[in-house]
Amino acid sequence: MIVTLEDTDTRAVSKRLVALRNSVGAVALGRVMTLLIVTDEAGAEKALEAAAEASRQHPSRIITLIRAGGRGAARMDAQIRVGGDAGASEIVVCRLYGELASHSESVAVPLMLADSPVVAWWPGDCDANVAGSPIGRMAIRRITDVSQSGNPPRALLARQQHYAPGDTDMAWSRTTRWRGLLATALDQPPYESVESVTVCGAHDSASTDLLAGWLAARLRCPVRRTKSDGGSGIHSVQLERASGPLLLTRASSRTARLTLRDQPDQVVSLHRYDTAECLAEELRRLDADAVYREALVVGMPEVAGAAGGRRPSRSKG
């Protein structure tokens, strides 16, 4: 069910939410958090679809704050979605015009669930310092997606420079399966130290930079980030050990090939996360992600060739 309220205010929206809850049987008691989505008109529907899908794992009240236009009189058009149109959540879509578009926090506060955690998500471009923004200060978790910016490596550096506990990024979520496969492979014999690492990916892949940063922080060995000739995202990871290299290479959008010396190649599952899966992954925890911070702030500066990392050393000869 979708209900539209034009030129309205938060009091009218709250009253209609209560009326709908009584009529269709939706209850707020099952909502585990308030999810604030800060976006523009172009990215709104895709973000809402992803949030509704992710809410099947994390029922929430989803408040979408759309910067519809900064000119003209201040006003809000609202839309309430419940039932099948909202996944396992109740969704409030607020299109903000005029001066109100610059003060979205004043709209969000009266609509948030009482005594529930607040998570904020910027699916597109956002301020360099999201933690310091009015919406960011209300949230215990702040989710960004640097891959949607015009320059992902530069956006990732902004996340690094302005990191605050509670920050995370969907580029990090997209490394989850890679990290799991690499950790599993290293947990099998031979139990040898890794001497060096090469991580290869698209030139604008922030996930490649973060994966390289994670390996640098965890393995404490030289890590080099290289650029693949084509494709997108992470292409391969090669770990050098005394007995020979361990190579994990993407074979398709759903599989990878694990190569070990003196062993037949193994094909392993490695599907690419879509936006809804990334969002659901990040909503699983409401505390600060110390491992993400370690990869972003500690590891990445040590990676030769990564965004903000050391310059690769020139080969001799």
Backbone torsions as a table, in degrees:
resi	resn	phi	psi	omega
1	MET	NA	135.4	178.7
2	ILE	-125.4	126.9	178.2
3	VAL	-118.6	129.6	-178.7
4	THR	-108.0	133.9	177.2
5	LEU	-126.1	112.4	-178.6
6	GLU	-94.1	145.1	178.5
7	ASP	44.5	62.8	-171.9
8	THR	-120.2	-171.2	177.0
9	ASP	-139.1	174.1	-174.4
10	THR	-67.6	-29.2	179.0
11	ARG	-65.5	-44.0	179.5
12	ALA	-65.7	-37.3	178.2
13	VAL	-65.4	-44.0	179.8
14	SER	-62.3	-41.3	178.8
15	LYS	-63.0	-42.3	-179.5
16	ARG	-68.0	-35.2	175.7
17	LEU	-59.5	-44.3	179.4
18	VAL	-63.9	-42.6	-179.8
19	ALA	-63.9	-41.7	179.0
20	LEU	-66.5	-39.0	179.5
21	ARG	-61.2	-38.5	179.7
22	ASN	-72.5	-32.7	-174.8
23	SER	-84.6	-35.9	-177.2
24	VAL	-103.3	-5.5	174.7
25	GLY	86.9	7.7	177.4
26	ALA	-72.8	137.4	-178.6
27	VAL	-120.9	142.6	-179.4
28	ALA	-78.8	-15.5	-174.5
29	LEU	-63.2	-26.1	-178.6
30	GLY	-84.4	-5.9	-178.3
31	ARG	-79.3	127.4	-174.1
32	VAL	-95.8	-12.2	-177.9
33	MET	-164.7	170.3	167.8
34	THR	-107.1	125.0	177.6
35	LEU	-106.8	117.8	177.0
36	LEU	-98.3	125.4	176.4
37	ILE	-110.4	123.5	-179.6
38	VAL	-111.3	114.7	-173.2
39	THR	-152.5	179.9	172.2
40	ASP	-109.1	179.2	-175.9
41	GLU	-62.6	-37.0	-175.2
42	ALA	-63.5	-36.9	-175.9
43	GLY	-100.1	3.9	-170.4
44	ALA	-66.4	-50.6	-173.5
45	GLU	-65.5	-41.3	178.1
46	LYS	-63.2	-40.0	178.6
47	ALA	-65.1	-40.5	179.9
48	LEU	-65.8	-39.8	177.7
49	GLU	-62.1	-44.8	179.9
50	ALA	-64.7	-41.7	-178.9
51	ALA	-66.4	-40.1	178.7
52	ALA	-63.9	-39.4	178.8
53	GLU	-67.8	-44.8	180.0
54	ALA	-64.5	-28.1	-177.4
55	SER	-68.6	-14.3	176.8
56	ARG	-66.3	-24.7	173.7
57	GLN	-95.9	-27.2	-175.8
58	HIS	-134.4	79.7	-179.0
59	PRO	-55.9	131.2	-172.8
60	SER	-145.7	166.2	159.9
61	ARG	-94.1	119.2	-176.7
62	ILE	-102.8	119.0	178.3
63	ILE	-112.4	114.6	-177.7
64	THR	-102.8	120.4	-177.6
65	LEU	-105.6	107.3	-174.8
66	ILE	-105.3	122.1	175.5
67	ARG	-78.4	91.4	-172.7
68	ALA	-82.5	-27.2	179.7
69	GLY	174.0	135.7	-176.7
70	GLY	-91.8	-3.3	-178.7
71	ARG	-101.4	162.4	177.7
72	GLY	84.2	-173.0	-177.9
73	ALA	-71.3	150.5	177.7
74	ALA	-71.1	126.4	177.6
75	ARG	-159.7	164.9	178.4
76	MET	-133.9	130.5	167.6
77	ASP	-104.9	133.4	-175.5
78	ALA	-123.8	156.7	176.2
79	GLN	-140.5	134.1	178.7
80	ILE	-113.5	129.8	178.4
81	ARG	-122.3	127.2	176.6
82	VAL	-136.9	168.7	179.1
83	GLY	72.3	-141.3	-175.9
84	GLY	-63.1	-22.9	179.4
85	ASP	-81.3	-1.8	-175.6
86	ALA	-129.5	16.0	-178.8
87	GLY	63.1	-129.6	178.0
88	ALA	-102.4	21.1	-175.9
89	SER	-125.2	-179.3	165.3
90	GLU	-118.1	132.6	-171.7
91	ILE	-115.3	132.2	172.8
92	VAL	-117.8	120.4	179.3
93	VAL	-105.9	121.1	-178.2
94	CYS	-116.7	114.7	175.0
95	ARG	-96.9	119.3	-170.9
96	LEU	-108.3	133.6	-177.3
97	TYR	-123.4	158.2	176.3
98	GLY	64.1	-147.0	-178.0
99	GLU	-61.9	-26.0	-179.0
100	LEU	-63.1	-28.0	179.5
101	ALA	-63.3	-23.8	179.0
102	SER	-92.9	-1.4	-178.4
103	HIS	-133.4	52.0	-176.0
104	SER	-64.5	-23.9	-179.9
105	GLU	-62.6	-30.1	179.5
106	SER	-68.4	-24.4	176.3
107	VAL	-83.6	-38.4	-174.9
108	ALA	-67.2	-43.5	-171.5
109	VAL	-56.3	-48.7	-178.0
110	PRO	-67.5	-17.2	-176.0
111	LEU	-98.3	-8.3	-177.3
112	MET	-73.4	149.0	175.0
113	LEU	-65.6	137.8	179.4
114	ALA	-70.3	140.2	174.1
115	ASP	56.6	36.3	176.6
116	SER	-125.1	151.2	177.6
117	PRO	-62.2	149.3	178.8
118	VAL	-115.5	126.0	175.5
119	VAL	-118.6	135.1	179.0
120	ALA	-113.8	140.6	-179.1
121	TRP	-132.1	126.2	173.4
122	TRP	-108.0	97.5	-176.2
123	PRO	-73.0	-14.4	179.1
124	GLY	-124.0	-146.4	178.1
125	ASP	-63.2	149.7	180.0
126	CYS	-150.8	174.2	177.2
127	ASP	-63.3	153.5	178.2
128	ALA	-61.1	-38.3	-177.6
129	ASN	-110.9	82.1	-176.7
130	VAL	-68.8	-31.6	-179.4
131	ALA	-65.4	-27.4	-179.4
132	GLY	-90.4	-3.2	179.7
133	SER	-78.2	159.6	-179.8
134	PRO	-57.2	-41.9	177.7
135	ILE	-68.7	-42.6	-179.1
136	GLY	-61.3	-34.5	-179.7
137	ARG	-69.9	-20.8	179.3
138	MET	-85.6	-16.1	-171.0
139	ALA	-100.7	144.5	174.0
140	ILE	-89.3	-18.5	174.0
141	ARG	-132.4	137.9	-178.4
142	ARG	-128.8	116.3	-175.0
143	ILE	-108.6	125.7	175.7
144	THR	-120.1	175.3	177.4
145	ASP	-145.1	91.0	-175.9
146	VAL	-65.3	-20.0	-179.8
147	SER	-65.4	-19.0	-179.9
148	GLN	-89.7	-0.2	179.0
149	SER	-86.2	166.5	178.8
150	GLY	-68.9	-24.6	-179.1
151	ASN	-139.0	85.9	-175.6
152	PRO	-56.1	-43.6	178.9
153	PRO	-60.1	-40.5	178.7
154	ARG	-67.1	-40.3	178.4
155	ALA	-64.2	-36.3	178.5
156	LEU	-65.9	-37.9	176.2
157	LEU	-62.8	-36.9	176.2
158	ALA	-63.6	-39.6	176.6
159	ARG	-63.0	-37.9	179.8
160	GLN	-67.3	-45.3	-176.0
161	GLN	-69.5	-29.1	-176.5
162	HIS	-112.1	20.4	-176.9
163	TYR	-57.5	138.3	172.0
164	ALA	-137.9	148.1	178.5
165	PRO	-52.8	131.1	-175.7
166	GLY	106.9	-16.0	177.4
167	ASP	-74.0	146.5	170.3
168	THR	-157.7	171.7	-177.7
169	ASP	-145.1	148.1	-179.1
170	MET	-67.6	-21.0	173.1
171	ALA	-61.6	-30.6	176.6
172	TRP	-72.8	-41.0	178.7
173	SER	-58.5	-35.5	-177.0
174	ARG	-72.1	-7.7	175.7
175	THR	-94.0	-4.2	-171.6
176	THR	-56.9	-50.4	-178.1
177	ARG	-66.2	-39.1	176.8
178	TRP	-59.8	-45.5	-178.5
179	ARG	-64.1	-39.9	179.5
180	GLY	-64.5	-43.2	-179.9
181	LEU	-66.6	-41.1	179.5
182	LEU	-66.4	-41.7	179.3
183	ALA	-64.1	-39.9	179.2
184	THR	-65.7	-41.7	-179.9
185	ALA	-64.2	-38.1	-179.4
186	LEU	-76.2	-15.0	-179.8
187	ASP	-88.2	11.9	178.2
188	GLN	-117.4	155.9	179.8
189	PRO	-65.0	149.2	5.0
190	PRO	-82.1	140.4	-178.1
191	TYR	-85.5	83.1	-176.3
192	GLU	-117.6	154.9	175.4
193	SER	-71.3	147.6	175.3
194	VAL	-87.3	127.2	-175.5
195	GLU	-88.9	-34.2	177.7
196	SER	-161.4	162.7	-176.0
197	VAL	-137.5	141.8	170.1
198	THR	-125.4	124.0	178.9
199	VAL	-114.1	123.6	-175.5
200	CYS	-115.9	137.1	178.7
201	GLY	-165.3	177.0	178.7
202	ALA	-58.5	151.0	-174.8
203	HIS	-61.0	-28.4	-178.0
204	ASP	-105.7	19.4	-177.5
205	SER	-86.2	105.3	176.4
206	ALA	-68.3	-29.3	177.9
207	SER	-63.1	-37.2	177.6
208	THR	-63.6	-42.9	178.2
209	ASP	-62.4	-42.8	-178.6
210	LEU	-69.4	-38.5	177.1
211	LEU	-63.6	-41.4	176.9
212	ALA	-63.3	-39.9	178.0
213	GLY	-64.1	-40.0	177.7
214	TRP	-62.9	-43.9	179.7
215	LEU	-65.7	-39.3	178.9
216	ALA	-63.4	-42.4	-178.3
217	ALA	-70.6	-36.1	-175.7
218	ARG	-84.2	-41.3	-174.6
219	LEU	-91.2	-19.0	178.6
220	ARG	51.5	51.5	176.0
221	CYS	-138.8	168.2	179.0
222	PRO	-61.3	131.4	178.3
223	VAL	-127.0	132.5	179.6
224	ARG	-120.9	136.9	178.8
225	ARG	-107.1	123.0	180.0
226	THR	-118.5	166.5	-176.5
227	LYS	-106.3	132.9	177.7
228	SER	-79.3	158.4	-177.6
229	ASP	-72.2	-28.9	-178.8
230	GLY	-156.7	-175.6	179.3
231	GLY	80.5	-171.4	-179.3
232	SER	-135.8	161.9	177.5
233	GLY	70.2	-157.4	-178.2
234	ILE	-80.2	135.0	179.7
235	HIS	-102.3	-47.8	-176.7
236	SER	-160.8	160.1	173.0
237	VAL	-134.2	128.6	177.8
238	GLN	-121.3	122.9	179.0
239	LEU	-108.3	121.9	-179.5
240	GLU	-92.2	125.9	177.4
241	ARG	-130.0	167.4	-176.3
242	ALA	-59.0	-36.0	-177.9
243	SER	-82.6	-7.5	-178.9
244	GLY	132.1	169.8	-174.4
245	PRO	-77.6	152.1	168.6
246	LEU	-110.9	121.3	-174.0
247	LEU	-123.5	124.7	174.7
248	LEU	-115.7	117.0	-174.1
249	THR	-126.2	133.8	176.5
250	ARG	-68.1	128.8	180.0
251	ALA	-102.1	-32.6	178.2
252	SER	-156.3	-175.5	-180.0
253	SER	-68.9	-11.8	-177.3
254	ARG	-124.8	-6.6	-176.3
255	THR	-137.3	162.6	173.8
256	ALA	-138.0	164.0	178.9
257	ARG	-115.8	126.2	177.8
258	LEU	-102.9	121.1	-177.3
259	THR	-117.0	125.0	176.5
260	LEU	-126.7	147.4	-178.6
261	ARG	-61.6	135.3	176.4
262	ASP	64.6	21.0	176.9
263	GLN	-133.5	148.2	176.1
264	PRO	-66.3	148.1	178.5
265	ASP	-61.8	146.0	177.1
266	GLN	-115.0	135.5	173.2
267	VAL	-96.3	123.8	-175.9
268	VAL	-122.7	154.4	179.6
269	SER	-72.1	130.1	178.3
270	LEU	-154.2	70.4	-177.9
271	HIS	-80.4	151.4	179.6
272	ARG	-78.0	130.2	177.5
273	TYR	-70.7	134.8	169.8
274	ASP	-88.1	-179.5	-174.2
275	THR	-62.6	-41.3	-179.6
276	ALA	-63.5	-39.2	179.1
277	GLU	-68.2	-39.1	177.0
278	CYS	-62.8	-43.5	-179.9
279	LEU	-64.3	-45.1	178.3
280	ALA	-60.7	-39.1	178.1
281	GLU	-60.5	-43.4	-177.7
282	GLU	-74.9	-25.1	179.8
283	LEU	-80.6	-5.4	-179.9
284	ARG	-70.2	-21.4	179.7
285	ARG	-128.5	143.9	-179.8
286	LEU	-115.4	0.8	175.7
287	ASP	-97.3	173.0	179.8
288	ALA	-66.7	139.3	-179.6
289	ASP	-90.8	96.0	-176.3
290	ALA	-66.9	-30.2	-178.9
291	VAL	-71.5	-39.1	175.0
292	TYR	-61.2	-44.7	178.8
293	ARG	-60.0	-41.6	-178.9
294	GLU	-62.0	-43.7	179.8
295	ALA	-66.3	-43.5	-174.7
296	LEU	-75.3	-48.4	-170.1
297	VAL	-93.4	-37.1	-175.9
298	VAL	-94.6	-48.0	-172.7
299	GLY	-79.0	-46.4	-174.1
300	MET	-56.5	-41.2	178.6
301	PRO	-62.3	-18.0	-179.7
302	GLU	-90.9	-5.5	-174.8
303	VAL	-90.8	123.6	177.3
304	ALA	-71.1	120.7	176.5
305	GLY	94.8	-7.7	179.0
306	ALA	-82.2	164.9	175.7
307	ALA	-58.7	119.4	-179.1
308	GLY	76.3	3.8	-179.0
309	GLY	-91.4	-172.9	179.3
310	ARG	-70.7	154.1	174.7
311	ARG	-72.1	138.7	178.4
312	PRO	-62.3	139.2	177.6
313	SER	-73.0	143.8	-179.8
314	ARG	-77.5	136.7	178.6
315	SER	-70.1	148.3	-179.0
316	LYS	-97.4	147.5	176.2
317	GLY	88.5	NA	NA
